[in-house]
Amino acid sequence: MEITRRKFIKQGLTGALAVAPLTLTGGCAGPKLNLKDEMARLDKNPDTRASRKSYMDAYDFDECVECGECLYGCNYKDLSPDQAIGNIQKMRKGDVSVCEEMLDQCVFCYNCNYTCPVDASPAALMLERLRERRDREGDVPASLQYAINGMESQGWSNNLFRDLYSDHNAEEKEIIAKWSEPKDCGDGDLLWCSCAGRVFPYDIEHAQALSGLQKFGGKSDCCGLAAMRSGLYDAGRFLTNNLIDRLSQCRFKRLVVMCGSCQDMFQLALPEYYGQEFPFEVISAYQYLDEQIQNGNLEIKRQIPLEEQENTCIFHSCFGYKFGKDYLDSIQRLYQAVGYDCVELEHNGEKNECCGMGGFYRKGNLWDILEVKGVKKEDLKKSDMENILAYCYGCFLTSRLFQGGTTHFLLEKVLWALGDEIKYPMSGILGRSVNFSSFTHMIGITPSALF
């Protein structure tokens, strides 16, 4: 049965996207399932990663009716209906001047996929034109290279995350070394520890609420979303293939992901732009914790302070709505369970807008973040709320740096409410980023990041 993107979203991506879980027999002592063999079996399908060579393969060129709804419906493009029609026609023809103009107004959130009336996937066209920009420029901006993890074998020697990890103490280094080793979970769940999640590994490793999960993710393991959204299709493919190779060394039933970017890559970007399927179900850490609470395996033991409870807005990420109702319901149940009575910002749900991070993918320029964040900043001003609750690492960082107010991270709040102490909160990320290695490298990328 075919299903449109809008119906897909409304039904909830977790249920609609779930592939039949791996059948694992014999518990931990049973035979280790070869994920590579399973992937090869899936790749025999005609529309798979083996047949996709660029973003354009995901764009239905013949289905597009050039109505312009994708461009006219974007809050970051101030276009009349006639201008939108003219621009989409020129973008389809590859008109460089129009493509450059539209790219400089895009945050690559692929919301336009959900305003397209014929499901032609216009975001793939935008990403393809961004890839062509990279080809015209020749070199990847140094600031973009610095922000993308896992590419050191390709000559991208300087990396933000490796600089952040260099400030780990001895215990944290031992945790990352432990996480790097392949895990045999039998028919249990595996927690995928993302690039951002490894910045402060101590509280994740020692959280009793997450003790039922084995943890996996080494320094250079990356889902590839930042590369994919930056128009670096081949770099995204390289990182994804490495990730598949690494996951193939593990054995598990479900993959639990801490980071929304990783969930976005697994559930949306890889199937859409790379034709990649997986023989396992992917859920977020929030869905996992909500599930454990609902099943009576975890219990809320304390509530957030009163001054936070009624003076906080929920800062939805750009992917939140795309993951569907089940995902957003889990987020709401969790923040209500710990005591929040969150106010919704004006742009939420289907109208949700970017925190600003998407602007960085245009050229690797920090000024673009400041420009893009304006919609959310105006929403915050109208809400008159003093506290921001974010559930995405990127949203947490940009709102803390650029939006004003006090930003809280939902995962930390939930773990604390379940009885765990938070020794290294995400609010300390700026302090962790100030070390000799990061300082030296950030000076080197300043021209690319600012001009």
NORSUL-V590046 format. One record per helix or strand. SS is the DSSP state (helix for helix, strand for strand). FROM is the first residue (numbers start at 1). LEN is the number of residues. If there is no record, write none. Layout:
SS & FROM & LEN
SS & FROM & LEN
This chain:
helix & 5 & 7
helix & 13 & 5
helix & 27 & 3
helix & 35 & 8
helix & 49 & 3
helix & 55 & 4
helix & 69 & 4
helix & 81 & 13
helix & 96 & 8
helix & 112 & 4
helix & 122 & 16
helix & 142 & 6
helix & 152 & 3
helix & 160 & 6
helix & 170 & 11
strand & 184 & 1
strand & 189 & 4
helix & 201 & 6
helix & 208 & 3
strand & 214 & 3
helix & 225 & 5
helix & 233 & 15
strand & 251 & 1
strand & 254 & 4
helix & 260 & 14
strand & 281 & 4
helix & 285 & 10
helix & 306 & 4
strand & 312 & 4
helix & 321 & 3
helix & 325 & 13
strand & 343 & 2
helix & 349 & 3
helix & 357 & 7
helix & 366 & 7
helix & 374 & 10
strand & 387 & 4
helix & 393 & 11
strand & 406 & 4
helix & 410 & 8
helix & 426 & 8
helix & 436 & 15
